[in-house]
Amino acid sequence: MRLPFLLLATVLTLLGSTSRANESIDLLVAAQRAQATRAFEGVVVFMHDGKFDAVRVVHRPGQSGFEHVSSLSGMPRALFRDAREVRIEVPGGAQRLSPMVFAQTAFDAGRIGASYQLADAGSERIAGFIARIVDAVARDEHRYSQRMWISPESGVLLGVALIGPRRETLQQVMFTSLSVDAREQQAQALAALPLPTTDDDASIPSLPAGFRIIATRNERGRRSLIMSDGLAMITLYLETRGDDLDRMTTLRRGATQLAARQLGHERAVVVGEVPLSTAVELANRAVGAEKH
């Protein structure tokens, strides 16, 4: 599971010294490394749309690594992901999907500074661990700001809050209990996992500022593209439909936006934790609606 968490108290008195900014970058690098080298498990509370969901997360890194996320509230359901498949488990059955790409590859600490202004916002105690707080304030309207709680001891990301344009908390994910296996794995998952190949042909629409494609896949007449700005991730699905329509559909859950645009027989679906305007603009570009 990709822990997407953002919050804030008040977005920022954000101009710290260069040394403090460097400390924030160091923490983000440690968090990226921890995704590839640290085994951990615990209970996470996910807050969105005035509701609370609790899930249990088990994360194992390396080439044979996996993530298993199971609900502790509401309808029993679980998600299992490894390098080979994504499996959604519900009572009475399971749905298997292509993995596309192991989610942590979207997190690129080296690129975050281009799209976000970073600041060290102090410390808090989360799930029994001391956490350093890093604020990543969006430099433009194409993405949300984020607040991240990172353990300086293990590098594990303890919490994330997504912050909207009016400084409102759109959703927040936070560990309430956590066990970290301190033994570092020899395999570095980010380098070792076989990733789908990327391409840069002319059929790819122009991307939101700061985003670049990190993986593509063609399967059963549907093309999927994953793009990231180093922190946020967007998935774009492209397909040809039998019906001939001119329609836009949008849907929101927490901070996740879905924009589906069909023009003629071409259909684009955009899913990501980005502002609705970003999702709609990308969907329109993908089917050429901006040219009509």
ROPA-111125 format. One record per residue (C-alpha): residue number from 1; chain; z, x, y. Coordinates in nm, 3 decimals, always signed. Example, Ala and Ser with C-alpha at 12.3 -4.5 7.8 and 13.67 -1.06 7.14 Angstrom:
BEGIN
[pt 1 A [+0.780 +1.230 -0.450]]
[pt 2 A [+0.714 +1.367 -0.106]]
end
This chain:
BEGIN
[pt 1 A [+0.000 +0.000 +0.000]]
[pt 2 A [-0.083 +0.126 +0.328]]
[pt 3 A [+0.240 +0.082 +0.539]]
[pt 4 A [+0.107 -0.042 +0.867]]
[pt 5 A [+0.406 -0.084 +1.104]]
[pt 6 A [+0.441 -0.107 +1.477]]
[pt 7 A [+0.692 -0.207 +1.725]]
[pt 8 A [+0.845 -0.125 +2.048]]
[pt 9 A [+1.128 -0.162 +2.281]]
[pt 10 A [+0.927 -0.114 +2.598]]
[pt 11 A [+0.605 +0.076 +2.589]]
[pt 12 A [+0.683 +0.389 +2.724]]
[pt 13 A [+0.806 +0.628 +2.960]]
[pt 14 A [+0.558 +0.812 +2.772]]
[pt 15 A [+0.488 +1.135 +2.947]]
[pt 16 A [+0.702 +1.390 +2.768]]
[pt 17 A [+0.674 +1.766 +2.782]]
[pt 18 A [+0.402 +1.950 +2.589]]
[pt 19 A [+0.659 +2.073 +2.339]]
[pt 20 A [+0.778 +1.717 +2.270]]
[pt 21 A [+0.417 +1.601 +2.224]]
[pt 22 A [+0.366 +1.885 +1.978]]
[pt 23 A [+0.678 +1.771 +1.791]]
[pt 24 A [+0.522 +1.426 +1.758]]
[pt 25 A [+0.202 +1.575 +1.616]]
[pt 26 A [+0.407 +1.784 +1.372]]
[pt 27 A [+0.584 +1.467 +1.252]]
[pt 28 A [+0.251 +1.290 +1.199]]
[pt 29 A [+0.118 +1.587 +1.002]]
[pt 30 A [+0.435 +1.576 +0.789]]
[pt 31 A [+0.384 +1.202 +0.728]]
[pt 32 A [+0.025 +1.259 +0.619]]
[pt 33 A [+0.136 +1.537 +0.383]]
[pt 34 A [+0.414 +1.319 +0.239]]
[pt 35 A [+0.164 +1.050 +0.138]]
[pt 36 A [-0.012 +1.312 -0.076]]
[pt 37 A [+0.289 +1.498 -0.216]]
[pt 38 A [+0.601 +1.279 -0.222]]
[pt 39 A [+0.699 +1.019 -0.478]]
[pt 40 A [+0.909 +0.737 -0.336]]
[pt 41 A [+1.009 +0.378 -0.403]]
[pt 42 A [+1.210 +0.117 -0.221]]
[pt 43 A [+1.224 -0.227 -0.063]]
[pt 44 A [+1.022 -0.304 +0.248]]
[pt 45 A [+1.061 -0.601 +0.485]]
[pt 46 A [+0.737 -0.721 +0.644]]
[pt 47 A [+0.783 -0.928 +0.963]]
[pt 48 A [+0.488 -1.125 +1.101]]
[pt 49 A [+0.417 -1.464 +1.263]]
[pt 50 A [+0.789 -1.541 +1.277]]
[pt 51 A [+0.824 -1.495 +0.900]]
[pt 52 A [+0.985 -1.233 +0.679]]
[pt 53 A [+0.853 -1.114 +0.342]]
[pt 54 A [+1.026 -0.862 +0.117]]
[pt 55 A [+0.831 -0.640 -0.123]]
[pt 56 A [+0.914 -0.355 -0.358]]
[pt 57 A [+0.694 -0.046 -0.318]]
[pt 58 A [+0.645 +0.229 -0.578]]
[pt 59 A [+0.432 +0.526 -0.467]]
[pt 60 A [+0.327 +0.815 -0.693]]
[pt 61 A [+0.097 +1.084 -0.549]]
[pt 62 A [-0.162 +1.314 -0.709]]
[pt 63 A [-0.486 +1.267 -0.902]]
[pt 64 A [-0.313 +1.035 -1.149]]
[pt 65 A [-0.110 +0.870 -0.873]]
[pt 66 A [-0.079 +0.501 -0.801]]
[pt 67 A [+0.086 +0.246 -0.576]]
[pt 68 A [+0.247 -0.076 -0.697]]
[pt 69 A [+0.362 -0.340 -0.452]]
[pt 70 A [+0.541 -0.651 -0.581]]
[pt 71 A [+0.677 -0.949 -0.386]]
[pt 72 A [+1.049 -1.023 -0.382]]
[pt 73 A [+1.013 -1.346 -0.185]]
[pt 74 A [+0.776 -1.640 -0.199]]
[pt 75 A [+0.521 -1.676 -0.479]]
[pt 76 A [+0.542 -1.399 -0.744]]
[pt 77 A [+0.251 -1.162 -0.690]]
[pt 78 A [+0.180 -0.791 -0.704]]
[pt 79 A [-0.084 -0.537 -0.612]]
[pt 80 A [-0.160 -0.224 -0.815]]
[pt 81 A [-0.388 +0.049 -0.680]]
[pt 82 A [-0.504 +0.384 -0.811]]
[pt 83 A [-0.821 +0.593 -0.783]]
[pt 84 A [-1.005 +0.365 -1.026]]
[pt 85 A [-0.918 +0.009 -0.930]]
[pt 86 A [-0.725 -0.234 -0.716]]
[pt 87 A [-0.563 -0.513 -0.917]]
[pt 88 A [-0.406 -0.825 -0.768]]
[pt 89 A [-0.161 -0.981 -1.013]]
[pt 90 A [-0.048 -1.345 -0.994]]
[pt 91 A [+0.115 -1.571 -1.252]]
[pt 92 A [-0.139 -1.639 -1.525]]
[pt 93 A [-0.390 -1.368 -1.444]]
[pt 94 A [-0.518 -1.075 -1.241]]
[pt 95 A [-0.816 -1.004 -1.016]]
[pt 96 A [-0.972 -0.657 -1.029]]
[pt 97 A [-1.145 -0.506 -0.729]]
[pt 98 A [-1.316 -0.177 -0.650]]
[pt 99 A [-1.069 +0.071 -0.495]]
[pt 100 A [-1.317 +0.184 -0.227]]
[pt 101 A [-1.091 +0.461 -0.112]]
[pt 102 A [-0.723 +0.545 -0.157]]
[pt 103 A [-0.571 +0.398 +0.161]]
[pt 104 A [-0.394 +0.707 +0.292]]
[pt 105 A [-0.726 +0.884 +0.354]]
[pt 106 A [-0.758 +0.668 +0.666]]
[pt 107 A [-0.457 +0.847 +0.816]]
[pt 108 A [-0.576 +1.164 +0.989]]
[pt 109 A [-0.307 +1.324 +1.205]]
[pt 110 A [-0.558 +1.568 +1.354]]
[pt 111 A [-0.765 +1.288 +1.512]]
[pt 112 A [-0.493 +1.054 +1.639]]
[pt 113 A [-0.459 +1.222 +1.979]]
[pt 114 A [-0.817 +1.131 +2.074]]
[pt 115 A [-0.743 +0.757 +2.065]]
[pt 116 A [-0.367 +0.744 +2.125]]
[pt 117 A [-0.124 +0.905 +2.367]]
[pt 118 A [+0.173 +1.037 +2.169]]
[pt 119 A [+0.538 +1.053 +2.267]]
[pt 120 A [+0.869 +1.133 +2.099]]
[pt 121 A [+1.094 +0.828 +2.150]]
[pt 122 A [+1.420 +0.951 +2.001]]
[pt 123 A [+1.594 +0.886 +1.670]]
[pt 124 A [+1.729 +0.592 +1.469]]
[pt 125 A [+1.887 +0.542 +1.128]]
[pt 126 A [+1.658 +0.356 +0.885]]
[pt 127 A [+1.750 +0.275 +0.522]]
[pt 128 A [+2.018 +0.543 +0.529]]
[pt 129 A [+1.784 +0.813 +0.663]]
[pt 130 A [+1.762 +0.966 +1.010]]
[pt 131 A [+1.419 +0.880 +1.150]]
[pt 132 A [+1.234 +1.035 +1.442]]
[pt 133 A [+1.041 +0.778 +1.643]]
[pt 134 A [+0.682 +0.850 +1.746]]
[pt 135 A [+0.504 +0.617 +1.987]]
[pt 136 A [+0.125 +0.613 +1.969]]
[pt 137 A [+0.000 +0.427 +2.276]]
[pt 138 A [-0.361 +0.310 +2.258]]
[pt 139 A [-0.588 +0.472 +2.517]]
[pt 140 A [-0.820 +0.168 +2.531]]
[pt 141 A [-0.848 -0.197 +2.429]]
[pt 142 A [-1.019 -0.131 +2.093]]
[pt 143 A [-0.692 -0.074 +1.905]]
[pt 144 A [-0.323 -0.163 +1.905]]
[pt 145 A [-0.040 +0.069 +2.001]]
[pt 146 A [+0.201 +0.170 +1.726]]
[pt 147 A [+0.560 +0.284 +1.688]]
[pt 148 A [+0.633 +0.488 +1.376]]
[pt 149 A [+0.965 +0.592 +1.224]]
[pt 150 A [+0.928 +0.917 +1.026]]
[pt 151 A [+1.186 +1.105 +0.822]]
[pt 152 A [+1.183 +1.467 +0.948]]
[pt 153 A [+1.341 +1.574 +0.618]]
[pt 154 A [+1.083 +1.431 +0.376]]
[pt 155 A [+0.799 +1.322 +0.605]]
[pt 156 A [+0.805 +0.971 +0.457]]
[pt 157 A [+0.697 +0.695 +0.694]]
[pt 158 A [+1.004 +0.468 +0.709]]
[pt 159 A [+0.864 +0.199 +0.935]]
[pt 160 A [+0.575 +0.094 +1.159]]
[pt 161 A [+0.537 -0.165 +1.431]]
[pt 162 A [+0.206 -0.283 +1.581]]
[pt 163 A [+0.224 -0.352 +1.955]]
[pt 164 A [-0.007 -0.590 +2.137]]
[pt 165 A [-0.154 -0.558 +2.488]]
[pt 166 A [+0.141 -0.742 +2.644]]
[pt 167 A [+0.388 -0.508 +2.472]]
[pt 168 A [+0.464 -0.776 +2.212]]
[pt 169 A [+0.544 -0.685 +1.852]]
[pt 170 A [+0.262 -0.825 +1.640]]
[pt 171 A [+0.404 -0.717 +1.306]]
[pt 172 A [+0.660 -0.475 +1.172]]
[pt 173 A [+0.717 -0.312 +0.835]]
[pt 174 A [+1.043 -0.134 +0.760]]
[pt 175 A [+1.214 +0.012 +0.456]]
[pt 176 A [+1.558 -0.139 +0.394]]
[pt 177 A [+1.626 +0.081 +0.089]]
[pt 178 A [+1.446 +0.395 -0.021]]
[pt 179 A [+1.462 +0.665 -0.287]]
[pt 180 A [+1.258 +0.983 -0.233]]
[pt 181 A [+1.170 +1.230 -0.506]]
[pt 182 A [+1.191 +1.566 -0.330]]
[pt 183 A [+0.978 +1.748 -0.590]]
[pt 184 A [+0.643 +1.825 -0.434]]
[pt 185 A [+0.340 +1.767 -0.651]]
[pt 186 A [+0.095 +2.054 -0.700]]
[pt 187 A [-0.206 +1.828 -0.662]]
[pt 188 A [-0.290 +1.740 -0.305]]
[pt 189 A [-0.418 +1.385 -0.336]]
[pt 190 A [-0.611 +1.385 -0.011]]
[pt 191 A [-0.826 +1.674 -0.127]]
[pt 192 A [-0.838 +1.603 -0.499]]
[pt 193 A [-0.923 +1.234 -0.527]]
[pt 194 A [-1.295 +1.164 -0.570]]
[pt 195 A [-1.399 +0.961 -0.267]]
[pt 196 A [-1.703 +0.739 -0.230]]
[pt 197 A [-1.978 +0.918 -0.043]]
[pt 198 A [-2.034 +0.849 +0.325]]
[pt 199 A [-2.366 +0.825 +0.499]]
[pt 200 A [-2.486 +0.805 +0.855]]
[pt 201 A [-2.819 +0.620 +0.829]]
[pt 202 A [-2.957 +0.407 +1.108]]
[pt 203 A [-2.851 +0.078 +0.945]]
[pt 204 A [-2.489 +0.146 +1.031]]
[pt 205 A [-2.393 -0.037 +1.353]]
[pt 206 A [-2.248 +0.148 +1.649]]
[pt 207 A [-1.872 +0.177 +1.598]]
[pt 208 A [-1.579 +0.105 +1.832]]
[pt 209 A [-1.485 +0.408 +2.041]]
[pt 210 A [-1.283 +0.664 +1.846]]
[pt 211 A [-1.366 +0.524 +1.501]]
[pt 212 A [-1.577 +0.699 +1.241]]
[pt 213 A [-1.685 +0.604 +0.891]]
[pt 214 A [-1.475 +0.764 +0.616]]
[pt 215 A [-1.633 +0.591 +0.313]]
[pt 216 A [-1.915 +0.356 +0.214]]
[pt 217 A [-2.002 +0.168 -0.102]]
[pt 218 A [-2.289 -0.047 -0.227]]
[pt 219 A [-2.205 -0.296 -0.500]]
[pt 220 A [-2.375 -0.616 -0.620]]
[pt 221 A [-2.575 -0.663 -0.302]]
[pt 222 A [-2.275 -0.609 -0.074]]
[pt 223 A [-2.230 -0.300 +0.138]]
[pt 224 A [-1.878 -0.196 +0.238]]
[pt 225 A [-1.787 +0.056 +0.508]]
[pt 226 A [-1.439 +0.185 +0.586]]
[pt 227 A [-1.382 +0.332 +0.930]]
[pt 228 A [-1.075 +0.486 +1.093]]
[pt 229 A [-0.961 +0.634 +1.422]]
[pt 230 A [-0.707 +0.847 +1.235]]
[pt 231 A [-0.442 +0.574 +1.236]]
[pt 232 A [-0.594 +0.223 +1.235]]
[pt 233 A [-0.844 +0.120 +0.969]]
[pt 234 A [-1.130 -0.134 +0.971]]
[pt 235 A [-1.337 -0.251 +0.674]]
[pt 236 A [-1.686 -0.393 +0.735]]
[pt 237 A [-1.865 -0.592 +0.462]]
[pt 238 A [-2.241 -0.653 +0.493]]
[pt 239 A [-2.439 -0.890 +0.273]]
[pt 240 A [-2.745 -1.116 +0.263]]
[pt 241 A [-2.683 -1.489 +0.222]]
[pt 242 A [-2.911 -1.763 +0.094]]
[pt 243 A [-2.832 -2.006 +0.377]]
[pt 244 A [-2.968 -1.967 +0.730]]
[pt 245 A [-2.687 -1.999 +0.987]]
[pt 246 A [-2.574 -1.891 +1.332]]
[pt 247 A [-2.195 -1.894 +1.307]]
[pt 248 A [-1.881 -1.695 +1.391]]
[pt 249 A [-1.551 -1.752 +1.207]]
[pt 250 A [-1.220 -1.581 +1.286]]
[pt 251 A [-0.883 -1.575 +1.114]]
[pt 252 A [-0.556 -1.394 +1.188]]
[pt 253 A [-0.254 -1.306 +0.972]]
[pt 254 A [+0.008 -1.100 +1.150]]
[pt 255 A [-0.182 -0.822 +1.325]]
[pt 256 A [-0.473 -0.837 +1.077]]
[pt 257 A [-0.787 -0.994 +1.219]]
[pt 258 A [-1.088 -1.123 +1.026]]
[pt 259 A [-1.419 -1.191 +1.199]]
[pt 260 A [-1.713 -1.324 +0.995]]
[pt 261 A [-2.050 -1.341 +1.173]]
[pt 262 A [-2.366 -1.482 +1.016]]
[pt 263 A [-2.701 -1.467 +1.195]]
[pt 264 A [-2.993 -1.598 +0.991]]
[pt 265 A [-2.945 -1.464 +0.640]]
[pt 266 A [-2.736 -1.161 +0.745]]
[pt 267 A [-2.356 -1.182 +0.722]]
[pt 268 A [-2.093 -0.934 +0.838]]
[pt 269 A [-1.720 -0.962 +0.772]]
[pt 270 A [-1.478 -0.736 +0.961]]
[pt 271 A [-1.115 -0.700 +0.851]]
[pt 272 A [-0.861 -0.475 +1.021]]
[pt 273 A [-0.539 -0.437 +1.217]]
[pt 274 A [-0.723 -0.427 +1.549]]
[pt 275 A [-0.758 -0.667 +1.844]]
[pt 276 A [-0.976 -0.971 +1.778]]
[pt 277 A [-1.225 -0.859 +2.043]]
[pt 278 A [-1.284 -0.534 +1.851]]
[pt 279 A [-1.344 -0.721 +1.522]]
[pt 280 A [-1.576 -0.977 +1.685]]
[pt 281 A [-1.777 -0.713 +1.872]]
[pt 282 A [-1.829 -0.507 +1.555]]
[pt 283 A [-1.932 -0.813 +1.352]]
[pt 284 A [-2.187 -0.909 +1.619]]
[pt 285 A [-2.330 -0.558 +1.628]]
[pt 286 A [-2.354 -0.545 +1.249]]
[pt 287 A [-2.591 -0.844 +1.231]]
[pt 288 A [-2.770 -0.764 +1.556]]
[pt 289 A [-2.631 -1.064 +1.744]]
[pt 290 A [-2.588 -0.859 +2.061]]
[pt 291 A [-2.963 -0.805 +2.073]]
[pt 292 A [-3.048 -1.177 +2.065]]
end
